Amino acid sequence: MDSTFIATQFNETARMDLHQIAAVLVRGLGPTLVAAMTGTKDRKLPSKWAKPEGPNPSPAFAKRLLLGHRAWAALIAQESDGVARQWFIGGNPLLGEDTPVTAIREDRGRELIGAVEAFFAEEPDL
């Protein structure tokens, strides 16, 4: 996976409606993980965001949804949903053994995208 793919994924995600992004993530990760990823304490809120006429996420939550979607979309472009979900919830050495869910919640976008790229590299730079 190269930087061109990552940039293309950014553009595709940026063109999507936030409700659609939330729906994709809720389907793939479940509302509890999406809540944890965004930092909301309301586990039902991601399901509400996923509805076309649902409430709009706050700017901070929206930023994390966008980042999460970029990572999710990159992973499922080449892996199964199950592998992508495991990647999101597993401790990652490139993230200091934090999960990608935690990295997204903490707005560690650069690290997260680096971890996505390393996942697909022949020899990850640990």
Secondary structure, 3 states (H helix, E strand, C coil): CCHHHHHHHHHHHHCCCHHHHHHHHHHHHCHHHHHHHHCCCCCCHHHHHCCCCCCCCCHHHHHHHHHHHHHHHHHHCCCCHHHHHHHHHCCCHHHCCCCHHHHHHCCCHHHHHHHHHHHHCCCCCC
